[in-house]
């Protein structure tokens, strides 16, 4: 089991689990409290997500299977 990371660039995601979805073609953000999922949000990418990782600077990196593969870097544009 992976440890939950601290998403320093995304205060709203801090303490959440991020995972990809093949079926829904989305990034799934699960809020966790007391070892229970308290909310779920899907961010539609319209691409099957293979993996989600955190870069050293706190940005979220998403690998998809779009065409020959695609790397998407998410970083906030303003104050979340």
Secondary structure, DSSP 8 states (H G I E B T S, - for coil): -------TT-GGGTTEEEEEETTTTEEEEEEEETTEEEEEEEEE-SS-EEEEEE-TTS-EEEEE-STT-EEEEE--SS--
